[in-house]
Amino acid sequence: MNAPNALPGSAALRLLAPDEPPAFTVDRPSAASDFVLACDHASRRIPRSLGTLGLSDAELSTHIGWDIGAERVATLLSGMLDAVLIKQNYSRLVIDCNRPLGAPDSIARQSEWTQVIGNHKVSEADAAARTAEIFVPYHDKLCAILDQRQREGQRSLLIAVHSFTPVYRNTPRPWHLGIMHRHDARIATALFHALRSHGDLCVGDNLPYAIRDGSDYTLPTHGESRGIAHVGLEIRQDLIGDAAGQQAWAARLAQLLTQSAALVADLPMR
């Protein structure tokens, strides 16, 4: 199973310089646990060839540029669970690795109230370079990780780690944690069971986000199509904006996911 090929002519334009990071980083590639963690929006980095996309550093530091706190929580989780983790190394404003290619916000021209001026006139060659150098390598690597585990007979539970802003377009969001699922609710159901012991949490069932064909790529492509148990986690950003919050939430999620993994094998696919 492979990610989509880049558009024709993608070799004509070079996006990343030789000294810039590759599209992804993999932590603990030989980890022993059943968990496979993916962090699609781990970074706010912009390739030098694109400048700042017309945005200030302050704008790029907000939720429009990345999932605040998600990378650190995912990294801590990887260590606590002994889980392989793949992290995307560039801002979703360059190309969103959790959007189908061609989706309106795959290369977003506006994010919440902010105009992304550098994306207003993206040529076919530029879009192809972003696809070929960031989107395709990231998803090809996740495919390869899951393929290898399948060949070795190792179970994979795919967990996508995200975060969400506590206020979006002037609307407060009360949830501490959102759980995303669609055709396969095995991990989601197990998580809800585990969360019963954490009565202090406000948990969103497919809130504030749900998995949809036009707005999600990672879980439909690597979870649903393979038939492996999977779930998306959305953590409210004000809870994981500092080291203490990141550590606390990683520890909480490690406990919840460990409890859930024990239940998943006994739960039928919905």
C-alpha positions as CSV (number, residue, x, y, z in Angstrom):
1,M,0.0,0.0,0.0
2,N,1.6,3.3,-1.1
3,A,0.8,6.9,-0.8
4,P,-0.3,8.8,-3.9
5,N,2.5,9.5,-6.4
6,A,3.6,13.1,-6.9
7,L,2.1,15.1,-9.7
8,P,3.8,15.1,-13.1
9,G,6.8,17.4,-13.3
10,S,7.5,17.3,-9.6
11,A,11.2,16.9,-10.2
12,A,11.3,20.3,-11.9
13,L,11.2,22.3,-8.6
14,R,13.3,21.6,-5.5
15,L,11.5,22.4,-2.2
16,L,14.0,21.3,0.5
17,A,17.6,22.2,0.5
18,P,20.1,19.4,1.1
19,D,20.9,20.6,4.7
20,E,17.2,20.9,5.7
21,P,15.5,18.1,7.6
22,P,13.7,15.3,5.7
23,A,9.9,15.1,5.7
24,F,9.7,12.9,8.8
25,T,11.5,11.7,11.8
26,V,11.0,8.2,13.3
27,D,11.5,7.6,17.0
28,R,12.0,4.0,18.3
29,P,11.7,2.2,15.0
30,S,12.3,-1.2,16.6
31,A,9.9,-0.6,19.5
32,A,8.3,-3.7,20.9
33,S,4.8,-2.6,21.8
34,D,1.7,-2.8,19.7
35,F,1.3,0.9,19.4
36,V,2.2,2.9,16.3
37,L,2.0,6.7,16.9
38,A,1.7,9.3,14.1
39,C,2.0,13.0,14.6
40,D,0.9,14.7,11.4
41,H,1.2,18.3,12.6
42,A,4.3,18.1,14.8
43,S,6.2,21.0,13.4
44,R,5.8,24.7,12.5
45,R,9.0,24.6,10.3
46,I,8.8,26.2,6.8
47,P,11.3,25.3,4.0
48,R,13.7,28.2,3.4
49,S,12.6,28.2,-0.3
50,L,9.1,29.3,0.8
51,G,10.3,32.1,3.2
52,T,7.6,32.5,5.8
53,L,4.6,32.1,3.5
54,G,3.9,35.8,4.3
55,L,3.3,35.1,8.0
56,S,5.0,36.5,11.0
57,D,6.8,34.4,13.6
58,A,4.0,35.1,16.0
59,E,1.4,33.8,13.5
60,L,3.4,30.7,12.8
61,S,3.7,30.0,16.5
62,T,-0.1,29.8,16.9
63,H,-2.3,26.8,16.2
64,I,-2.6,27.6,12.5
65,G,1.0,26.5,11.9
66,W,1.1,23.3,13.9
67,D,-0.6,21.3,16.7
68,I,0.8,23.0,19.8
69,G,2.1,20.5,22.3
70,A,1.3,17.5,20.2
71,E,4.9,16.6,19.2
72,R,6.2,16.6,22.8
73,V,3.2,14.6,24.1
74,A,3.7,12.1,21.3
75,T,7.5,11.9,22.0
76,L,6.9,11.3,25.7
77,L,4.2,8.7,24.9
78,S,6.6,6.9,22.6
79,G,9.0,6.5,25.5
80,M,6.3,5.5,28.0
81,L,4.7,2.9,25.7
82,D,7.9,1.8,23.9
83,A,6.1,2.7,20.7
84,V,7.3,3.6,17.3
85,L,6.5,7.2,16.4
86,I,6.6,9.0,13.1
87,K,6.6,12.8,13.2
88,Q,6.0,15.1,10.2
89,N,8.8,17.8,10.2
90,Y,7.1,20.7,8.3
91,S,4.1,23.0,9.0
92,R,0.7,21.9,7.8
93,L,0.6,25.3,6.0
94,V,3.2,23.9,3.6
95,I,1.1,20.9,2.9
96,D,-1.3,19.2,5.3
97,C,-0.3,15.6,5.7
98,N,-3.7,14.8,7.2
99,R,-5.7,16.0,4.2
100,P,-6.3,14.2,0.9
101,L,-4.4,15.8,-2.0
102,G,-6.6,18.3,-3.8
103,A,-8.7,19.0,-0.7
104,P,-9.4,22.8,-0.3
105,D,-7.1,23.0,2.8
106,S,-4.4,20.6,1.6
107,I,-2.4,23.8,0.9
108,A,-4.5,26.3,2.9
109,R,-4.9,29.8,1.6
110,Q,-6.6,30.8,4.9
111,S,-6.4,29.3,8.4
112,E,-9.1,30.5,10.8
113,W,-8.9,34.3,10.4
114,T,-5.4,34.4,9.0
115,Q,-4.7,34.8,5.3
116,V,-1.7,32.6,4.2
117,I,-0.4,35.0,1.5
118,G,2.4,32.6,0.4
119,N,-0.3,30.0,-0.6
120,H,-2.5,32.3,-2.6
121,K,-0.7,31.6,-5.9
122,V,0.8,28.1,-5.7
123,S,1.9,26.8,-9.1
124,E,1.3,23.2,-10.2
125,A,5.1,22.7,-10.0
126,D,5.2,24.1,-6.4
127,A,2.3,22.0,-5.3
128,A,3.9,18.9,-6.9
129,A,7.2,19.6,-5.1
130,R,5.4,19.9,-1.7
131,T,3.6,16.6,-2.5
132,A,6.8,14.8,-3.6
133,E,9.1,16.0,-0.9
134,I,6.9,16.1,2.2
135,F,3.5,14.4,1.8
136,V,4.6,11.3,-0.1
137,P,7.7,10.5,1.9
138,Y,5.8,10.8,5.2
139,H,3.0,8.5,4.2
140,D,5.3,6.1,2.4
141,K,7.3,5.7,5.6
142,L,4.2,5.1,7.7
143,C,3.1,2.5,5.1
144,A,6.5,0.8,5.3
145,I,6.4,0.7,9.1
146,L,3.0,-0.9,9.1
147,D,4.0,-3.3,6.2
148,Q,7.0,-4.5,8.1
149,R,5.1,-5.1,11.3
150,Q,2.5,-7.1,9.3
151,R,5.2,-9.2,7.7
152,E,6.7,-9.9,11.2
153,G,3.3,-10.8,12.6
154,Q,3.3,-7.9,15.0
155,R,-0.1,-6.4,15.9
156,S,-0.4,-2.7,15.2
157,L,-2.7,-0.2,17.0
158,L,-2.5,3.1,15.1
159,I,-2.8,6.2,17.2
160,A,-2.9,9.7,15.6
161,V,-1.9,12.4,18.1
162,H,-3.3,15.9,17.5
163,S,-4.2,19.0,19.6
164,F,-6.9,21.6,19.2
165,T,-7.2,25.3,20.1
166,P,-9.5,26.0,23.1
167,V,-11.3,28.7,21.2
168,Y,-12.0,28.6,17.5
169,R,-13.6,31.5,15.6
170,N,-14.7,33.0,18.9
171,T,-16.4,29.7,20.1
172,P,-15.0,28.1,23.3
173,R,-14.4,24.4,23.2
174,P,-15.1,22.7,26.6
175,W,-13.5,19.2,25.9
176,H,-10.2,18.3,27.5
177,L,-9.8,15.4,25.0
178,G,-11.5,14.4,21.8
179,I,-11.6,10.9,20.5
180,M,-12.0,10.4,16.7
181,H,-13.3,7.2,15.1
182,R,-15.5,6.2,12.3
183,H,-15.9,2.7,10.9
184,D,-13.8,1.0,13.6
185,A,-14.6,2.0,17.2
186,R,-12.5,-0.7,18.9
187,I,-10.0,1.6,20.5
188,A,-12.5,4.4,21.0
189,T,-14.8,2.1,22.8
190,A,-12.0,0.7,25.0
191,L,-10.8,4.3,25.7
192,F,-14.2,5.3,26.8
193,H,-14.3,2.3,29.2
194,A,-10.9,3.3,30.6
195,L,-11.9,6.9,31.0
196,R,-14.6,6.0,33.4
197,S,-11.9,6.0,36.1
198,H,-11.1,9.6,35.1
199,G,-14.3,11.4,36.1
200,D,-12.7,14.8,35.9
201,L,-12.4,14.8,32.1
202,C,-14.8,16.3,29.5
203,V,-14.4,14.0,26.6
204,G,-15.7,14.6,23.1
205,D,-17.0,11.7,21.0
206,N,-15.9,12.8,17.5
207,L,-15.7,16.3,18.9
208,P,-14.4,18.8,18.2
209,Y,-13.4,16.9,15.1
210,A,-14.6,13.7,13.4
211,I,-13.0,11.6,10.6
212,R,-14.4,12.5,7.2
213,D,-13.2,11.6,3.7
214,G,-12.6,15.3,2.7
215,S,-10.8,16.3,5.8
216,D,-8.8,13.3,7.0
217,Y,-6.1,11.2,5.3
218,T,-3.9,9.3,7.9
219,L,-6.5,7.2,9.7
220,P,-8.6,6.3,6.6
221,T,-5.6,5.4,4.6
222,H,-3.5,3.6,7.1
223,G,-6.1,2.4,9.6
224,E,-9.4,1.9,7.9
225,S,-8.1,0.5,4.6
226,R,-5.9,-2.0,6.5
227,G,-8.5,-3.0,9.0
228,I,-6.2,-2.4,11.9
229,A,-7.6,-0.9,15.1
230,H,-7.0,2.9,15.2
231,V,-8.1,6.1,16.8
232,G,-7.4,9.8,16.7
233,L,-6.6,11.7,19.9
234,E,-7.2,15.5,20.1
235,I,-5.9,17.2,23.2
236,R,-6.8,20.8,24.1
237,Q,-3.8,23.0,23.6
238,D,-4.0,25.0,26.8
239,L,-3.6,21.7,28.7
240,I,-0.3,20.8,27.0
241,G,1.3,24.2,26.4
242,D,4.1,23.7,28.8
243,A,6.4,20.8,30.0
244,A,4.3,20.0,33.1
245,G,1.1,19.7,31.1
246,Q,2.8,17.6,28.4
247,Q,4.3,15.2,30.9
248,A,1.0,14.9,32.8
249,W,-1.1,14.2,29.7
250,A,1.5,11.8,28.2
251,A,1.4,9.8,31.5
252,R,-2.4,9.9,31.6
253,L,-2.7,8.8,27.9
254,A,-0.1,6.1,28.4
255,Q,-2.2,4.6,31.2
256,L,-5.4,4.9,29.2
257,L,-4.0,3.4,26.1
258,T,-2.3,0.5,27.9
259,Q,-5.7,-0.3,29.6
260,S,-7.4,0.0,26.2
261,A,-5.0,-2.3,24.3
262,A,-5.9,-5.1,26.6
263,L,-9.6,-4.7,25.7
264,V,-9.2,-4.2,21.9
265,A,-8.6,-7.9,21.0
266,D,-12.0,-8.8,22.6
267,L,-14.0,-6.0,20.8
268,P,-15.5,-6.7,17.4
269,M,-15.2,-4.2,14.6
270,R,-18.3,-2.0,14.5
